[in-house]
Amino acid sequence: MSREHRITCPLCEAMCGLRVTVDDAGRVGRITGDPDDVWSRGYLCPKGTALGHLHEDPDRLRQPMVKGPDGVHRPVSWDQAWAEVERVLRPVLDEDGASAVTVYVGNPVAHNLSLSRYIGAVIGMGQAVGMQTYYSPATVDQWPLNVVGALLFGGMWEAPVPDLDRTDHLVVLGANPAASQGSMLSAPDVLGRLRAIRERGGSVVVVDPRRTRTAEQASEWVPVRPGTDALLLFAVLRTLAEEGLLRDHEHLRGKVSGLAEVLALAEPFTPERVAGPTGVPADRIRRLARDLAAASSPVLYGRIGTCTQEFGTLSTWLIFVLNVALGAVDRVGGSLFPIAGAWSPMFLKPPDQDQPGWRFGRTRSRVRGAPEVLGQYPVTCLPEEIETPGPGRIRALITVAGNPAVSAPAAASMDRALGSLDALIAVDNWLNETTRHAHVVLPGTSPLEHGHADDLYWMYALRSCLKWSDPVFPLQGDRPDEWEILLRLGGALLGTPVPEVDVPAMDEVYVGGLVQSLCATAGTPLTGRDADAALAALAGTGPERLVDLGIRLGPFGDSLGARPDGLTLARLREHPGGLDLAELQAGRLDEVLSTPSGTIELVHDLLSDDVPRLLARLDRAEPGLVLTSRRHLRSNNSWLHNVPSLMKGADRCTLLLHPRDADAAGLVDGQLARVTTTEGEVELPVQVSAEMMPGVVSLPHGWGHDRPGTRMAVAHAHAGVNSNLLNPGDLLDVPSGTLAVNGVPCSVAPA
């Protein structure tokens, strides 16, 4: 007789509620959308249906793997794995200290309860004894959004989202929610919500070099050359000012500073000057501006395409500037600040940002001298920090659910560097392109073997909800959970031999230290309270205790007993479909803003100092072709390519190019082409399609599963090519240190 479990999908930002059936043999049966889930109401995307395949994947590691002298990974016991971690890691710590160690945090961490709540343990404990920094895909993803949020609103994770259900004019730049299911914009069925805008008489305009599935559902598609969004946005802003279309917005009066200065910066960017570089005609730019001004509830939304380009920070900044100038910020139908259902330490400024405002470039990387941005260097600094001799050289790396050999630009350099480490410890469920280099692979749990609760994505959600999922399957035998693995590694960095780390004691140190810090720091929900009493009030152990803390300190929580009718994790568990707590609300600026002036601060040197670089872009000769990235609904970066159900159908790793460019290169549909950049070259089949604008070719990211030493049969059978073999490691958005993977000059020829 089958059993049914109700869970939240942990594979993307849509956070859909699912019903999972398990038969008496313990095998996953049907997975369907949960019609009683308060958030998704039965909606689900193809990724959610693949959870059973992920759990039962024969390639998923259930035992630790140790790399032998012959380079082959073999399964070992957990005791043997801990001993091997100690053997390879301890000499590095004894000889060079924690400054020779770093951590790479992969994208799946954000979707995993144990990893997301405890990654701070291994990083924090490492930095406490001298680890210099850590690396992540953030600098190939959303870092410009974090920079702009910190400067304009005061919090690096603070950003308003478009009020999709009440806007009448949405402009989408560099985002494809039909594939991403929303990105830093959490909502089930985003594409359906865009259709609803049109059905109620509104309009949706998609600005993108490719006519994506999202663009196909829009009122209008505006092709733009990759990397030129900032030029286009400045021209729209200038047109609004020139034609007298900017009005005084009473609800923002006295709450905005710097708009006049930004308008002055926009002066050189006329529609006529930017039309050539952007590929958008001047009259269409003016119409973009006039349509925004004419709408009663306009709003602009940008995402990864506007971040991962040469001017990612300026593009992201100008989207918010335009929303402010149009009066859309903090207005129904415009751009609103969500009320996160649970509190998170991410809401706080990091303790090293101990002055008013935010400081950047406080340190520089050892080799290239790259400035620190929000505590990180560009991820492409990592290979050179591993390979360049001298004091401070990285000799040991801990990767946590990450695959930088595929996900980082200059991938050939990354792959080579990973193979030269004295110690590579991987917390990962697969032998992939990165972990094939690991001395020890420590497998975690499947998504169905641990509980789940989101905190990051509720910060960008269209409604305030809370949900909790219990594990579908209990852990078997002596397998540790991922949070226990991270605590053991953190204890090792502090100096305790790996096999001797007392994990429960480390948990008390970690959680107790967090609570004590909150009680002693001004402006937290626990400021001035007794730390011992606060810690004692929390229920559970491990991640559950931290989830309980977040719920109870959140806007709907019981404040650890101070509000008896408030929520706790125990009360949330009584609602398997979750709790719907509030809709998006206007009038929240005063409680949200934490800038030194208490206003939305639109002007900062970090931003305005980059405008001359953008101005110089106007006179640059255009390359013949530029390369841009893309993603697919059935994929999530590189980590779902071993799921048979998600790999069905036509080959998705193809080079999209316009018929005109195909003719010029002498290529026909299906032919093998060679794509070349200053970084490298790859060969793959072409797909000729008018969905690409002329002059732009597109290659999906996350592929390249053809490396020896991996054990991912399905992915290997659909290997594709690694787009990051083409993306240079030094092509950057300067203010944020984000790698530009959209707008890379390239050439295409028959292979």
ChimeraX attribute file (.defattr): number of C-alpha atoms within 10 A of each C-alpha:
attribute: neighborCount
match mode: 1-to-1
recipient: residues
	/A:1	7
	/A:2	14
	/A:3	13
	/A:4	16
	/A:5	16
	/A:6	23
	/A:7	28
	/A:8	28
	/A:9	28
	/A:10	25
	/A:11	22
	/A:12	21
	/A:13	24
	/A:14	28
	/A:15	27
	/A:16	26
	/A:17	31
	/A:18	27
	/A:19	20
	/A:20	23
	/A:21	20
	/A:22	19
	/A:23	13
	/A:24	9
	/A:25	8
	/A:26	12
	/A:27	13
	/A:28	21
	/A:29	14
	/A:30	13
	/A:31	20
	/A:32	18
	/A:33	23
	/A:34	22
	/A:35	15
	/A:36	16
	/A:37	24
	/A:38	20
	/A:39	27
	/A:40	21
	/A:41	16
	/A:42	17
	/A:43	19
	/A:44	22
	/A:45	20
	/A:46	12
	/A:47	19
	/A:48	23
	/A:49	20
	/A:50	19
	/A:51	21
	/A:52	21
	/A:53	15
	/A:54	18
	/A:55	18
	/A:56	13
	/A:57	18
	/A:58	13
	/A:59	16
	/A:60	20
	/A:61	20
	/A:62	17
	/A:63	18
	/A:64	25
	/A:65	26
	/A:66	23
	/A:67	17
	/A:68	11
	/A:69	8
	/A:70	6
	/A:71	13
	/A:72	14
	/A:73	23
	/A:74	13
	/A:75	16
	/A:76	15
	/A:77	14
	/A:78	17
	/A:79	12
	/A:80	15
	/A:81	22
	/A:82	21
	/A:83	16
	/A:84	20
	/A:85	23
	/A:86	18
	/A:87	14
	/A:88	17
	/A:89	26
	/A:90	21
	/A:91	14
	/A:92	19
	/A:93	19
	/A:94	10
	/A:95	9
	/A:96	16
	/A:97	18
	/A:98	25
	/A:99	21
	/A:100	21
	/A:101	28
	/A:102	23
	/A:103	23
	/A:104	22
	/A:105	25
	/A:106	20
	/A:107	21
	/A:108	19
	/A:109	17
	/A:110	22
	/A:111	22
	/A:112	22
	/A:113	24
	/A:114	26
	/A:115	26
	/A:116	19
	/A:117	21
	/A:118	25
	/A:119	20
	/A:120	15
	/A:121	23
	/A:122	25
	/A:123	23
	/A:124	16
	/A:125	20
	/A:126	27
	/A:127	20
	/A:128	13
	/A:129	14
	/A:130	16
	/A:131	21
	/A:132	21
	/A:133	18
	/A:134	20
	/A:135	21
	/A:136	22
	/A:137	21
	/A:138	20
	/A:139	25
	/A:140	24
	/A:141	22
	/A:142	23
	/A:143	28
	/A:144	33
	/A:145	26
	/A:146	20
	/A:147	26
	/A:148	30
	/A:149	21
	/A:150	24
	/A:151	26
	/A:152	26
	/A:153	24
	/A:154	27
	/A:155	23
	/A:156	23
	/A:157	22
	/A:158	25
	/A:159	24
	/A:160	24
	/A:161	25
	/A:162	31
	/A:163	29
	/A:164	22
	/A:165	16
	/A:166	17
	/A:167	25
	/A:168	23
	/A:169	27
	/A:170	28
	/A:171	21
	/A:172	25
	/A:173	24
	/A:174	23
	/A:175	23
	/A:176	29
	/A:177	24
	/A:178	21
	/A:179	21
	/A:180	21
	/A:181	22
	/A:182	22
	/A:183	21
	/A:184	23
	/A:185	28
	/A:186	23
	/A:187	25
	/A:188	24
	/A:189	18
	/A:190	22
	/A:191	20
	/A:192	11
	/A:193	15
	/A:194	23
	/A:195	17
	/A:196	17
	/A:197	21
	/A:198	17
	/A:199	10
	/A:200	11
	/A:201	9
	/A:202	20
	/A:203	22
	/A:204	25
	/A:205	20
	/A:206	29
	/A:207	23
	/A:208	25
	/A:209	28
	/A:210	31
	/A:211	22
	/A:212	20
	/A:213	15
	/A:214	23
	/A:215	24
	/A:216	13
	/A:217	19
	/A:218	22
	/A:219	17
	/A:220	15
	/A:221	21
	/A:222	21
	/A:223	20
	/A:224	24
	/A:225	24
	/A:226	30
	/A:227	29
	/A:228	23
	/A:229	31
	/A:230	25
	/A:231	27
	/A:232	28
	/A:233	26
	/A:234	27
	/A:235	27
	/A:236	27
	/A:237	27
	/A:238	24
	/A:239	24
	/A:240	23
	/A:241	19
	/A:242	13
	/A:243	11
	/A:244	10
	/A:245	16
	/A:246	16
	/A:247	12
	/A:248	10
	/A:249	13
	/A:250	9
	/A:251	15
	/A:252	19
	/A:253	11
	/A:254	11
	/A:255	15
	/A:256	16
	/A:257	17
	/A:258	14
	/A:259	17
	/A:260	12
	/A:261	12
	/A:262	18
	/A:263	17
	/A:264	11
	/A:265	16
	/A:266	21
	/A:267	15
	/A:268	14
	/A:269	23
	/A:270	21
	/A:271	24
	/A:272	14
	/A:273	17
	/A:274	27
	/A:275	21
	/A:276	15
	/A:277	21
	/A:278	22
	/A:279	19
	/A:280	19
	/A:281	16
	/A:282	20
	/A:283	12
	/A:284	14
	/A:285	23
	/A:286	21
	/A:287	13
	/A:288	20
	/A:289	22
	/A:290	16
	/A:291	14
	/A:292	24
	/A:293	20
	/A:294	11
	/A:295	16
	/A:296	16
	/A:297	22
	/A:298	30
	/A:299	32
	/A:300	25
	/A:301	21
	/A:302	26
	/A:303	24
	/A:304	24
	/A:305	28
	/A:306	32
	/A:307	32
	/A:308	30
	/A:309	29
	/A:310	27
	/A:311	29
	/A:312	34
	/A:313	29
	/A:314	29
	/A:315	30
	/A:316	28
	/A:317	24
	/A:318	25
	/A:319	24
	/A:320	25
	/A:321	27
	/A:322	23
	/A:323	21
	/A:324	21
	/A:325	24
	/A:326	25
	/A:327	24
	/A:328	27
	/A:329	29
	/A:330	23
	/A:331	23
	/A:332	20
	/A:333	24
	/A:334	29
	/A:335	29
	/A:336	25
	/A:337	25
	/A:338	27
	/A:339	25
	/A:340	25
	/A:341	28
	/A:342	26
	/A:343	25
	/A:344	19
	/A:345	12
	/A:346	13
	/A:347	14
	/A:348	17
	/A:349	18
	/A:350	12
	/A:351	9
	/A:352	10
	/A:353	15
	/A:354	10
	/A:355	10
	/A:356	11
	/A:357	17
	/A:358	19
	/A:359	16
	/A:360	15
	/A:361	16
	/A:362	11
	/A:363	15
	/A:364	14
	/A:365	19
	/A:366	16
	/A:367	17
	/A:368	11
	/A:369	12
	/A:370	17
	/A:371	21
	/A:372	19
	/A:373	24
	/A:374	21
	/A:375	17
	/A:376	23
	/A:377	26
	/A:378	25
	/A:379	25
	/A:380	24
	/A:381	19
	/A:382	25
	/A:383	21
	/A:384	18
	/A:385	20
	/A:386	25
	/A:387	19
	/A:388	14
	/A:389	12
	/A:390	10
	/A:391	10
	/A:392	19
	/A:393	19
	/A:394	27
	/A:395	24
	/A:396	26
	/A:397	23
	/A:398	25
	/A:399	24
	/A:400	25
	/A:401	24
	/A:402	25
	/A:403	25
	/A:404	28
	/A:405	26
	/A:406	27
	/A:407	27
	/A:408	31
	/A:409	27
	/A:410	23
	/A:411	25
	/A:412	18
	/A:413	18
	/A:414	26
	/A:415	18
	/A:416	15
	/A:417	19
	/A:418	25
	/A:419	17
	/A:420	15
	/A:421	17
	/A:422	17
	/A:423	26
	/A:424	26
	/A:425	24
	/A:426	29
	/A:427	23
	/A:428	25
	/A:429	21
	/A:430	26
	/A:431	22
	/A:432	26
	/A:433	21
	/A:434	25
	/A:435	30
	/A:436	24
	/A:437	28
	/A:438	27
	/A:439	26
	/A:440	29
	/A:441	30
	/A:442	26
	/A:443	24
	/A:444	28
	/A:445	22
	/A:446	21
	/A:447	21
	/A:448	23
	/A:449	17
	/A:450	21
	/A:451	21
	/A:452	24
	/A:453	24
	/A:454	24
	/A:455	24
	/A:456	21
	/A:457	19
	/A:458	25
	/A:459	27
	/A:460	27
	/A:461	31
	/A:462	26
	/A:463	22
	/A:464	21
	/A:465	19
	/A:466	25
	/A:467	25
	/A:468	24
	/A:469	23
	/A:470	18
	/A:471	17
	/A:472	21
	/A:473	16
	/A:474	12
	/A:475	15
	/A:476	9
	/A:477	6
	/A:478	9
	/A:479	17
	/A:480	15
	/A:481	17
	/A:482	26
	/A:483	23
	/A:484	22
	/A:485	22
	/A:486	23
	/A:487	26
	/A:488	26
	/A:489	29
	/A:490	27
	/A:491	23
	/A:492	23
	/A:493	27
	/A:494	19
	/A:495	17
	/A:496	16
	/A:497	19
	/A:498	23
	/A:499	18
	/A:500	12
	/A:501	18
	/A:502	14
	/A:503	18
	/A:504	14
	/A:505	11
	/A:506	17
	/A:507	20
	/A:508	14
	/A:509	14
	/A:510	21
	/A:511	20
	/A:512	17
	/A:513	14
	/A:514	16
	/A:515	22
	/A:516	20
	/A:517	16
	/A:518	20
	/A:519	20
	/A:520	16
	/A:521	14
	/A:522	11
	/A:523	11
	/A:524	16
	/A:525	16
	/A:526	20
	/A:527	16
	/A:528	14
	/A:529	14
	/A:530	13
	/A:531	20
	/A:532	12
	/A:533	11
	/A:534	18
	/A:535	19
	/A:536	10
	/A:537	14
	/A:538	18
	/A:539	16
	/A:540	13
	/A:541	14
	/A:542	21
	/A:543	24
	/A:544	20
	/A:545	17
	/A:546	23
	/A:547	27
	/A:548	26
	/A:549	27
	/A:550	21
	/A:551	26
	/A:552	26
	/A:553	23
	/A:554	21
	/A:555	18
	/A:556	22
	/A:557	24
	/A:558	18
	/A:559	22
	/A:560	22
	/A:561	14
	/A:562	10
	/A:563	12
	/A:564	11
	/A:565	11
	/A:566	18
	/A:567	23
	/A:568	25
	/A:569	23
	/A:570	12
	/A:571	10
	/A:572	18
	/A:573	15
	/A:574	11
	/A:575	14
	/A:576	19
	/A:577	25
	/A:578	21
	/A:579	19
	/A:580	15
	/A:581	15
	/A:582	15
	/A:583	13
	/A:584	22
	/A:585	18
	/A:586	17
	/A:587	15
	/A:588	15
	/A:589	19
	/A:590	10
	/A:591	8
	/A:592	18
	/A:593	20
	/A:594	21
	/A:595	18
	/A:596	15
	/A:597	14
	/A:598	18
	/A:599	21
	/A:600	27
	/A:601	22
	/A:602	23
	/A:603	18
	/A:604	12
	/A:605	9
	/A:606	18
	/A:607	18
	/A:608	15
	/A:609	11
	/A:610	16
	/A:611	18
	/A:612	10
	/A:613	12
	/A:614	17
	/A:615	16
	/A:616	9
	/A:617	17
	/A:618	19
	/A:619	12
	/A:620	9
	/A:621	8
	/A:622	13
	/A:623	13
	/A:624	13
	/A:625	18
	/A:626	22
	/A:627	27
	/A:628	29
	/A:629	21
	/A:630	20
	/A:631	19
	/A:632	16
	/A:633	15
	/A:634	21
	/A:635	22
	/A:636	19
	/A:637	19
	/A:638	21
	/A:639	19
	/A:640	19
	/A:641	24
	/A:642	25
	/A:643	24
	/A:644	15
	/A:645	15
	/A:646	17
	/A:647	18
	/A:648	11
	/A:649	7
	/A:650	7
	/A:651	11
	/A:652	20
	/A:653	25
	/A:654	21
	/A:655	25
	/A:656	26
	/A:657	28
	/A:658	20
	/A:659	20
	/A:660	15
	/A:661	20
	/A:662	22
	/A:663	11
	/A:664	10
	/A:665	14
	/A:666	13
	/A:667	22
	/A:668	16
	/A:669	15
	/A:670	13
	/A:671	14
	/A:672	18
	/A:673	21
	/A:674	16
	/A:675	22
	/A:676	19
	/A:677	18
	/A:678	12
	/A:679	17
	/A:680	17
	/A:681	18
	/A:682	18
	/A:683	19
	/A:684	19
	/A:685	22
	/A:686	25
	/A:687	23
	/A:688	23
	/A:689	17
	/A:690	14
	/A:691	18
	/A:692	21
	/A:693	22
	/A:694	21
	/A:695	19
	/A:696	26
	/A:697	30
	/A:698	25
	/A:699	24
	/A:700	21
	/A:701	25
	/A:702	29
	/A:703	24
	/A:704	22
	/A:705	25
	/A:706	18
	/A:707	13
	/A:708	10
	/A:709	16
	/A:710	21
	/A:711	21
	/A:712	22
	/A:713	17
	/A:714	16
	/A:715	23
	/A:716	19
	/A:717	13
	/A:718	19
	/A:719	19
	/A:720	23
	/A:721	21
	/A:722	28
	/A:723	29
	/A:724	29
	/A:725	25
	/A:726	24
	/A:727	29
	/A:728	21
	/A:729	23
	/A:730	17
	/A:731	17
	/A:732	21
	/A:733	23
	/A:734	21
	/A:735	23
	/A:736	30
	/A:737	28
	/A:738	31
	/A:739	30
	/A:740	30
	/A:741	29
	/A:742	26
	/A:743	26
	/A:744	25
	/A:745	19
	/A:746	22
	/A:747	18
	/A:748	27
	/A:749	15
	/A:750	17
	/A:751	13
